[in-house]
Amino acid sequence: MNPKRILYFDAIKLIAVIFVFVCHFARTLEYYQISYSLKLLPDNIFSVYTGSVGCALFFIVSGASLFYVYQDNLDLKTYFIKRIKGIYPMFWISFVIFFCIQFYIDGGYNSNIPISRSLLTLIGFDGTMAYFYSTFYTVGEWFLGILIIMYLIFPILKKWVDEFPYATFLVCYMGGIILDYLCDDQRTLFFEWIPFFVFGMVFYKCIRKVNGYILFGAMVILAIFTVFDLKSINNMIRAYFVCTAFFLILVYLFENFNGSVFIAVSRFVGRFCYPIFLVHHRLMLIFMKKFSNSTFYKGDVICMFIFMIMITLIVSYFLDKLTSSLLAIWRK
C-alpha cells in the first residue's frame, strides 16, 4: 500500500520545477544571443541564483519524501527496484528519441566523443560528467546523476538520521561549507547538494510542522541575505542558509492547504514532474534556435514562454504514456 501523498511537498516541488524551467528559458535566450526586455523571474532570489534555489528545493523535498515513505520499513531490494523502474526506463526512452532528433538536426553526432562514454548515458551520469569532459548528454540535466547518488546512499543516510538526526545534519552542512570554501569549483558537484537532501530527511523526522519560532528564524535568515551584500560568500554556502529557510517558510504557507486544487497539483506533480525535468531544456534548445540573434519584446517573450510550456507538457504527456505502454508490454 502506497503512503498518502503529502500535498505541500508536491506544491513546493512544483515551485522548484517552475524556478528551474524559467531559468533555463532565460539561459537559452542568452545562449542563442536573443536580446529580451522582460525577465519572468529575477536571476537571484535572496542573493542566490534562482535555478539553484529550485534545485535545492527539489532535493530537500526528495529527501523528506523518501524518509516519509520508508520511515518504518526499508526493504533494500524493493527500494532499489522501485528507484530503478522510476528513473531509467523513461530516461532511456527519452534519450533515444532526442538523440535521434539531435542527430538529424546536426547531421550526425560528435565523433570525437569516445563510444565508451555511452556507458555514462546508460547509468544516467552523462549530464553530470559533462562538466568535466564531453559526453553524449542529451536529456536529464546534471542533477539526474546527483539524484541517483542520493538514492544510492539514502539507506546509509537514513540509518544515521534515525540514530543521530541533528548530528548528521550538522556534519553534512559543515562538511558542505568546508568543502565549498576550500574547493570552489565543479569538483564539489557530487557532494555539495547532499546537505539539502539530508535536511529534508531531518525535517520530516524531527520537525514536520513549522511553528512561529522556526518561521521567525527563517524570515530573519532571508532578511539578512536580502538586506546585506553577502555575495563575497561562496554561492553554495549562501544557498545552504537561504534555501533551507525558504523551504521552511513555504512549508508554513502550504502545510494547511487542502482541497481539490491541491489534490490536482499533487497528481500533476506526481505524474509529470520527472518527464518535464528530463525534456524541457532540450526542447528549448531545439525550438528556440530558430530565433538566434533576434530581439524579443515583452509580447515575444510571453508568447515563446507559453509555447515552451505547452510543447513541454505535450511531450511529457506522450513520454509518460509511451513509457507506461512499453513497460506494460515488457511485463507481459
C-alpha positions as a LaTeX table, in Angstrom:
\begin{tabular}{lrrr}
\hline
Residue & $x$ (\AA) & $y$ (\AA) & $z$ (\AA) \\
\hline
Met1 & 0.00 & 0.00 & 0.00 \\
Asn2 & 1.44 & 3.38 & $-1.04$ \\
Pro3 & 1.51 & 6.09 & 1.67 \\
Lys4 & $-0.78$ & 9.06 & 1.20 \\
Arg5 & 0.96 & 11.88 & $-0.66$ \\
Ile6 & 1.88 & 14.98 & 1.34 \\
Leu7 & 0.29 & 17.76 & $-0.67$ \\
Tyr8 & 2.57 & 20.61 & 0.39 \\
Phe9 & 5.63 & 18.59 & $-0.68$ \\
Asp10 & 4.19 & 18.45 & $-4.19$ \\
Ala11 & 3.35 & 22.16 & $-4.13$ \\
Ile12 & 6.96 & 23.01 & $-3.21$ \\
Lys13 & 8.26 & 20.61 & $-5.86$ \\
Leu14 & 6.10 & 22.43 & $-8.44$ \\
Ile15 & 7.67 & 25.74 & $-7.39$ \\
Ala16 & 11.08 & 24.13 & $-7.82$ \\
Val17 & 10.18 & 22.98 & $-11.35$ \\
Ile18 & 8.94 & 26.48 & $-12.23$ \\
Phe19 & 12.16 & 28.10 & $-10.97$ \\
Val20 & 14.35 & 25.71 & $-12.99$ \\
Phe21 & 12.14 & 25.97 & $-16.09$ \\
Val22 & 12.19 & 29.79 & $-16.08$ \\
Cys23 & 15.97 & 29.91 & $-15.52$ \\
His24 & 16.62 & 27.50 & $-18.39$ \\
Phe25 & 14.31 & 29.57 & $-20.59$ \\
Ala26 & 16.32 & 32.73 & $-19.85$ \\
Arg27 & 19.68 & 30.99 & $-20.27$ \\
Thr28 & 18.53 & 29.55 & $-23.63$ \\
Leu29 & 17.60 & 33.04 & $-24.83$ \\
Glu30 & 21.09 & 34.18 & $-23.90$ \\
Tyr31 & 22.73 & 31.08 & $-25.41$ \\
Tyr32 & 21.20 & 31.92 & $-28.79$ \\
Gln33 & 22.03 & 35.63 & $-28.30$ \\
Ile34 & 18.39 & 36.63 & $-28.30$ \\
Ser35 & 18.06 & 40.03 & $-26.65$ \\
Tyr36 & 14.96 & 40.29 & $-24.48$ \\
Ser37 & 13.26 & 43.05 & $-22.49$ \\
Leu38 & 11.25 & 41.01 & $-20.00$ \\
Lys39 & 12.55 & 38.84 & $-17.18$ \\
Leu40 & 9.96 & 36.38 & $-15.94$ \\
Leu41 & 11.84 & 35.90 & $-12.67$ \\
Pro42 & 14.88 & 37.67 & $-11.21$ \\
Asp43 & 18.18 & 35.86 & $-11.75$ \\
Asn44 & 18.73 & 35.77 & $-7.99$ \\
Ile45 & 16.38 & 35.27 & $-5.05$ \\
Phe46 & 17.69 & 36.33 & $-1.65$ \\
Ser47 & 21.18 & 36.64 & $-3.24$ \\
Val48 & 21.14 & 33.03 & $-4.52$ \\
Tyr49 & 20.76 & 32.04 & $-8.18$ \\
Thr50 & 17.09 & 31.22 & $-8.81$ \\
Gly51 & 17.91 & 27.95 & $-10.56$ \\
Ser52 & 19.98 & 26.86 & $-7.56$ \\
Val53 & 17.03 & 27.63 & $-5.28$ \\
Gly54 & 14.83 & 25.42 & $-7.46$ \\
Cys55 & 17.34 & 22.56 & $-7.38$ \\
Ala56 & 17.79 & 22.85 & $-3.62$ \\
Leu57 & 14.03 & 22.79 & $-3.00$ \\
Phe58 & 13.76 & 19.70 & $-5.22$ \\
Phe59 & 16.49 & 17.87 & $-3.29$ \\
Ile60 & 15.03 & 18.85 & 0.09 \\
Val61 & 11.58 & 17.58 & $-0.89$ \\
Ser62 & 13.14 & 14.40 & $-2.33$ \\
Gly63 & 14.89 & 13.66 & 0.97 \\
Ala64 & 11.78 & 14.41 & 3.02 \\
Ser65 & 9.52 & 12.35 & 0.74 \\
Leu66 & 11.80 & 9.31 & 0.79 \\
Phe67 & 12.09 & 9.42 & 4.56 \\
Tyr68 & 8.29 & 9.71 & 4.84 \\
Val69 & 7.72 & 6.70 & 2.58 \\
Tyr70 & 10.38 & 4.48 & 4.19 \\
Gln71 & 10.34 & 5.75 & 7.77 \\
Asp72 & 9.02 & 2.50 & 9.22 \\
Asn73 & 10.33 & $-0.12$ & 6.82 \\
Leu74 & 13.13 & $-0.03$ & 4.25 \\
Asp75 & 13.43 & $-3.25$ & 2.31 \\
Leu76 & 16.54 & $-2.69$ & 0.20 \\
Lys77 & 15.50 & $-4.95$ & $-2.67$ \\
Thr78 & 12.08 & $-3.34$ & $-3.03$ \\
Tyr79 & 13.56 & 0.14 & $-2.60$ \\
Phe80 & 16.23 & $-0.19$ & $-5.30$ \\
Ile81 & 13.92 & $-1.93$ & $-7.78$ \\
Lys82 & 11.40 & 0.89 & $-7.40$ \\
Arg83 & 14.09 & 3.54 & $-7.86$ \\
Ile84 & 15.46 & 1.81 & $-10.99$ \\
Lys85 & 11.98 & 1.47 & $-12.52$ \\
Gly86 & 11.18 & 5.07 & $-11.67$ \\
Ile87 & 14.33 & 6.55 & $-13.21$ \\
Tyr88 & 15.83 & 4.53 & $-16.02$ \\
Pro89 & 13.09 & 3.39 & $-18.45$ \\
Met90 & 11.80 & 6.92 & $-19.08$ \\
Phe91 & 15.32 & 8.31 & $-19.18$ \\
Trp92 & 16.49 & 5.75 & $-21.74$ \\
Ile93 & 13.38 & 6.20 & $-23.92$ \\
Ser94 & 13.66 & 9.99 & $-23.90$ \\
Phe95 & 17.39 & 9.78 & $-24.63$ \\
Val96 & 16.89 & 7.57 & $-27.69$ \\
Ile97 & 14.15 & 9.85 & $-29.04$ \\
Phe98 & 16.03 & 13.10 & $-28.57$ \\
Phe99 & 19.41 & 11.70 & $-29.57$ \\
Cys100 & 17.86 & 10.69 & $-32.92$ \\
Ile101 & 16.26 & 14.12 & $-33.31$ \\
Gln102 & 19.52 & 15.88 & $-32.48$ \\
Phe103 & 21.41 & 13.52 & $-34.81$ \\
Tyr104 & 19.12 & 14.58 & $-37.66$ \\
Ile105 & 19.33 & 18.30 & $-36.82$ \\
Asp106 & 23.13 & 18.29 & $-36.52$ \\
Gly107 & 23.72 & 15.90 & $-39.40$ \\
Gly108 & 25.49 & 13.37 & $-37.18$ \\
Tyr109 & 26.95 & 13.16 & $-33.71$ \\
Asn110 & 30.26 & 14.33 & $-32.28$ \\
Ser111 & 32.62 & 11.56 & $-33.38$ \\
Asn112 & 35.34 & 12.94 & $-31.10$ \\
Ile113 & 33.48 & 11.58 & $-28.08$ \\
Pro114 & 34.70 & 8.05 & $-27.23$ \\
Ile115 & 31.94 & 5.46 & $-27.62$ \\
Ser116 & 32.90 & 4.12 & $-24.21$ \\
Arg117 & 31.34 & 7.22 & $-22.68$ \\
Ser118 & 27.93 & 5.95 & $-23.74$ \\
Leu119 & 28.18 & 3.94 & $-20.51$ \\
Leu120 & 27.70 & 7.24 & $-18.67$ \\
Thr121 & 24.41 & 7.64 & $-20.52$ \\
Leu122 & 23.41 & 4.08 & $-19.66$ \\
Ile123 & 23.72 & 4.82 & $-15.92$ \\
Gly124 & 22.34 & 8.38 & $-16.12$ \\
Phe125 & 25.55 & 10.28 & $-15.43$ \\
Asp126 & 26.22 & 11.84 & $-18.85$ \\
Gly127 & 24.77 & 15.23 & $-17.81$ \\
Thr128 & 26.72 & 15.31 & $-14.56$ \\
Met129 & 30.03 & 14.29 & $-16.12$ \\
Ala130 & 29.56 & 16.78 & $-18.98$ \\
Tyr131 & 31.01 & 19.35 & $-16.57$ \\
Phe132 & 34.35 & 17.55 & $-16.78$ \\
Tyr133 & 34.55 & 16.27 & $-20.37$ \\
Ser134 & 32.46 & 15.69 & $-23.49$ \\
Thr135 & 29.68 & 13.12 & $-23.21$ \\
Phe136 & 26.56 & 12.11 & $-25.13$ \\
Tyr137 & 24.44 & 14.22 & $-22.77$ \\
Thr138 & 21.07 & 14.92 & $-24.36$ \\
Val139 & 18.36 & 14.88 & $-21.69$ \\
Gly140 & 18.13 & 14.82 & $-17.90$ \\
Glu141 & 20.39 & 17.68 & $-16.81$ \\
Trp142 & 23.37 & 17.45 & $-14.47$ \\
Phe143 & 21.29 & 16.79 & $-11.38$ \\
Leu144 & 19.99 & 13.41 & $-12.54$ \\
Gly145 & 23.35 & 11.88 & $-11.68$ \\
Ile146 & 23.40 & 13.69 & $-8.34$ \\
Leu147 & 19.89 & 12.45 & $-7.56$ \\
Ile148 & 20.93 & 8.88 & $-8.38$ \\
Ile149 & 23.86 & 9.21 & $-5.96$ \\
Met150 & 21.47 & 10.41 & $-3.27$ \\
Tyr151 & 19.14 & 7.47 & $-3.92$ \\
Leu152 & 22.11 & 5.10 & $-3.64$ \\
Ile153 & 23.29 & 6.46 & $-0.30$ \\
Phe154 & 19.79 & 7.02 & 1.14 \\
Pro155 & 19.77 & 3.72 & 3.13 \\
Ile156 & 23.00 & 4.74 & 4.87 \\
Leu157 & 21.82 & 8.30 & 5.45 \\
Lys158 & 18.52 & 7.04 & 6.82 \\
Lys159 & 20.32 & 4.89 & 9.38 \\
Trp160 & 22.35 & 7.89 & 10.51 \\
Val161 & 19.33 & 10.21 & 10.59 \\
Asp162 & 17.31 & 7.64 & 12.55 \\
Glu163 & 20.02 & 7.39 & 15.20 \\
Phe164 & 21.65 & 10.84 & 15.17 \\
Pro165 & 19.40 & 13.26 & 13.24 \\
Tyr166 & 20.82 & 16.61 & 14.32 \\
Ala167 & 24.42 & 15.40 & 14.36 \\
Thr168 & 24.03 & 14.05 & 10.81 \\
Phe169 & 22.50 & 17.35 & 9.71 \\
Leu170 & 25.30 & 19.43 & 11.25 \\
Val171 & 28.09 & 17.19 & 9.92 \\
Cys172 & 26.68 & 17.30 & 6.38 \\
Tyr173 & 26.16 & 21.05 & 6.41 \\
Met174 & 29.54 & 21.81 & 7.95 \\
Gly175 & 31.16 & 19.35 & 5.55 \\
Gly176 & 29.48 & 21.08 & 2.61 \\
Ile177 & 30.55 & 24.52 & 3.83 \\
Ile178 & 34.18 & 23.45 & 4.36 \\
Leu179 & 34.28 & 21.66 & 1.00 \\
Asp180 & 32.86 & 24.63 & $-0.89$ \\
Tyr181 & 35.18 & 27.03 & 0.93 \\
Leu182 & 38.32 & 25.00 & 0.17 \\
Cys183 & 37.40 & 23.87 & $-3.35$ \\
Asp184 & 35.18 & 26.38 & $-5.14$ \\
Asp185 & 34.79 & 24.59 & $-8.48$ \\
Gln186 & 32.93 & 21.73 & $-10.17$ \\
Arg187 & 34.90 & 19.07 & $-8.29$ \\
Thr188 & 32.49 & 19.52 & $-5.38$ \\
Leu189 & 29.43 & 18.90 & $-7.60$ \\
Phe190 & 28.90 & 15.34 & $-6.34$ \\
Phe191 & 28.85 & 16.35 & $-2.68$ \\
Glu192 & 27.62 & 19.92 & $-2.32$ \\
Trp193 & 23.92 & 19.07 & $-2.80$ \\
Ile194 & 23.78 & 16.24 & $-0.26$ \\
Pro195 & 23.16 & 18.60 & 2.72 \\
Phe196 & 19.83 & 19.66 & 1.19 \\
Phe197 & 18.77 & 16.03 & 0.81 \\
Val198 & 19.75 & 15.30 & 4.42 \\
Phe199 & 17.94 & 18.41 & 5.65 \\
Gly200 & 14.74 & 17.13 & 4.03 \\
Met201 & 15.13 & 13.82 & 5.86 \\
Val202 & 15.81 & 15.51 & 9.20 \\
Phe203 & 12.92 & 17.91 & 8.64 \\
Tyr204 & 10.42 & 15.10 & 8.31 \\
Lys205 & 11.82 & 13.09 & 11.20 \\
Cys206 & 12.21 & 15.91 & 13.72 \\
Ile207 & 10.22 & 18.98 & 12.66 \\
Arg208 & 7.35 & 18.33 & 10.22 \\
Lys209 & 5.35 & 21.33 & 11.41 \\
Val210 & 6.80 & 24.84 & 11.22 \\
Asn211 & 5.90 & 26.81 & 14.34 \\
Gly212 & 6.21 & 30.54 & 14.93 \\
Tyr213 & 9.75 & 30.36 & 16.29 \\
Ile214 & 11.04 & 28.41 & 13.29 \\
Leu215 & 9.19 & 30.75 & 10.93 \\
Phe216 & 10.72 & 33.80 & 12.61 \\
Gly217 & 14.22 & 32.34 & 12.39 \\
Ala218 & 13.76 & 31.50 & 8.71 \\
Met219 & 12.50 & 35.02 & 7.97 \\
Val220 & 15.47 & 36.56 & 9.79 \\
Ile221 & 17.87 & 34.50 & 7.66 \\
Leu222 & 16.20 & 35.61 & 4.42 \\
Ala223 & 16.14 & 39.23 & 5.63 \\
Ile224 & 19.88 & 39.13 & 6.36 \\
Phe225 & 20.74 & 37.78 & 2.93 \\
Thr226 & 18.40 & 40.30 & 1.29 \\
Val227 & 19.48 & 43.44 & 3.13 \\
Phe228 & 23.22 & 42.86 & 3.36 \\
Asp229 & 25.62 & 42.36 & 0.46 \\
Leu230 & 26.97 & 38.88 & 1.19 \\
Lys231 & 27.98 & 37.95 & $-2.34$ \\
Ser232 & 31.58 & 37.56 & $-1.23$ \\
Ile233 & 30.42 & 34.33 & 0.44 \\
Asn234 & 30.53 & 31.22 & $-1.75$ \\
Asn235 & 27.24 & 30.80 & $-3.68$ \\
Met236 & 26.58 & 27.28 & $-2.34$ \\
Ile237 & 27.27 & 28.35 & 1.25 \\
Arg238 & 24.70 & 31.14 & 0.83 \\
Ala239 & 22.33 & 28.56 & $-0.66$ \\
Tyr240 & 22.62 & 26.29 & 2.40 \\
Phe241 & 21.14 & 29.03 & 4.58 \\
Val242 & 18.75 & 30.68 & 2.12 \\
Cys243 & 17.20 & 27.57 & 0.58 \\
Thr244 & 16.57 & 25.76 & 3.87 \\
Ala245 & 14.98 & 28.92 & 5.30 \\
Phe246 & 12.90 & 29.42 & 2.16 \\
Phe247 & 11.73 & 25.80 & 2.31 \\
Leu248 & 10.57 & 26.24 & 5.92 \\
Ile249 & 8.59 & 29.35 & 5.00 \\
Leu250 & 6.95 & 27.53 & 2.08 \\
Val251 & 6.01 & 24.66 & 4.38 \\
Tyr252 & 4.41 & 27.14 & 6.78 \\
Leu253 & 2.44 & 28.71 & 3.92 \\
Phe254 & 1.27 & 25.46 & 2.34 \\
Glu255 & 1.06 & 22.86 & 5.12 \\
Asn256 & $-2.57$ & 23.56 & 5.96 \\
Phe257 & $-3.75$ & 23.90 & 2.38 \\
Asn258 & $-6.06$ & 21.22 & 1.08 \\
Gly259 & $-8.92$ & 20.78 & $-1.32$ \\
Ser260 & $-9.39$ & 19.90 & $-4.95$ \\
Val261 & $-6.82$ & 22.36 & $-6.30$ \\
Phe262 & $-4.01$ & 20.98 & $-4.16$ \\
Ile263 & $-5.03$ & 17.42 & $-4.94$ \\
Ala264 & $-4.90$ & 18.24 & $-8.66$ \\
Val265 & $-1.46$ & 19.83 & $-8.22$ \\
Ser266 & $-0.29$ & 16.74 & $-6.35$ \\
Arg267 & $-1.47$ & 14.39 & $-9.10$ \\
Phe268 & 0.12 & 16.57 & $-11.78$ \\
Val269 & 3.49 & 16.75 & $-9.99$ \\
Gly270 & 3.45 & 13.04 & $-9.20$ \\
Arg271 & 2.91 & 12.11 & $-12.82$ \\
Phe272 & 4.67 & 14.78 & $-14.89$ \\
Cys273 & 7.46 & 16.31 & $-12.80$ \\
Tyr274 & 10.05 & 13.77 & $-13.93$ \\
Pro275 & 9.31 & 13.85 & $-17.70$ \\
Ile276 & 9.24 & 17.67 & $-17.60$ \\
Phe277 & 12.58 & 17.64 & $-15.84$ \\
Leu278 & 14.03 & 15.27 & $-18.47$ \\
Val279 & 12.99 & 17.04 & $-21.67$ \\
His280 & 12.27 & 20.73 & $-21.08$ \\
His281 & 15.78 & 22.08 & $-21.65$ \\
Arg282 & 16.39 & 20.03 & $-24.79$ \\
Leu283 & 13.06 & 21.20 & $-26.21$ \\
Met284 & 14.07 & 24.81 & $-25.57$ \\
Leu285 & 17.38 & 24.29 & $-27.35$ \\
Ile286 & 15.60 & 22.75 & $-30.35$ \\
Phe287 & 12.71 & 25.18 & $-30.77$ \\
Met288 & 14.37 & 28.46 & $-29.81$ \\
Lys289 & 17.38 & 28.06 & $-32.12$ \\
Lys290 & 15.30 & 29.46 & $-34.99$ \\
Phe291 & 15.31 & 32.86 & $-33.27$ \\
Ser292 & 19.08 & 33.18 & $-32.82$ \\
Asn293 & 20.47 & 36.74 & $-32.83$ \\
Ser294 & 17.00 & 38.29 & $-32.85$ \\
Thr295 & 15.21 & 40.65 & $-30.48$ \\
Phe296 & 12.32 & 39.62 & $-28.25$ \\
Tyr297 & 10.00 & 42.30 & $-26.93$ \\
Lys298 & 7.74 & 41.65 & $-23.94$ \\
Gly299 & 4.99 & 40.07 & $-26.02$ \\
Asp300 & 7.51 & 37.84 & $-27.81$ \\
Val301 & 8.95 & 36.60 & $-24.51$ \\
Ile302 & 5.49 & 35.79 & $-23.14$ \\
Cys303 & 4.39 & 34.02 & $-26.33$ \\
Met304 & 7.60 & 31.99 & $-26.53$ \\
Phe305 & 7.36 & 31.07 & $-22.86$ \\
Ile306 & 3.75 & 29.91 & $-23.20$ \\
Phe307 & 4.69 & 27.94 & $-26.32$ \\
Met308 & 7.54 & 26.20 & $-24.48$ \\
Ile309 & 5.22 & 25.33 & $-21.58$ \\
Met310 & 2.68 & 23.86 & $-23.99$ \\
Ile311 & 5.17 & 21.85 & $-26.04$ \\
Thr312 & 6.90 & 20.59 & $-22.86$ \\
Leu313 & 3.60 & 19.44 & $-21.36$ \\
Ile314 & 2.55 & 17.73 & $-24.59$ \\
Val315 & 5.86 & 15.90 & $-24.99$ \\
Ser316 & 5.90 & 14.99 & $-21.29$ \\
Tyr317 & 2.39 & 13.55 & $-21.54$ \\
Phe318 & 3.26 & 11.35 & $-24.52$ \\
Leu319 & 6.59 & 10.34 & $-22.97$ \\
Asp320 & 4.73 & 9.24 & $-19.85$ \\
Lys321 & 2.20 & 7.28 & $-21.92$ \\
Leu322 & 4.89 & 5.70 & $-24.11$ \\
Thr323 & 6.95 & 4.63 & $-21.10$ \\
Ser324 & 3.91 & 3.13 & $-19.37$ \\
Ser325 & 2.90 & 1.26 & $-22.54$ \\
Leu326 & 6.37 & $-0.17$ & $-23.16$ \\
Leu327 & 6.72 & $-1.24$ & $-19.54$ \\
Ala328 & 3.31 & $-2.94$ & $-19.73$ \\
Ile329 & 4.45 & $-4.84$ & $-22.84$ \\
Trp330 & 7.70 & $-5.79$ & $-21.12$ \\
Arg331 & 5.82 & $-7.21$ & $-18.11$ \\
Lys332 & 3.79 & $-9.47$ & $-20.42$ \\
\hline
\end{tabular}
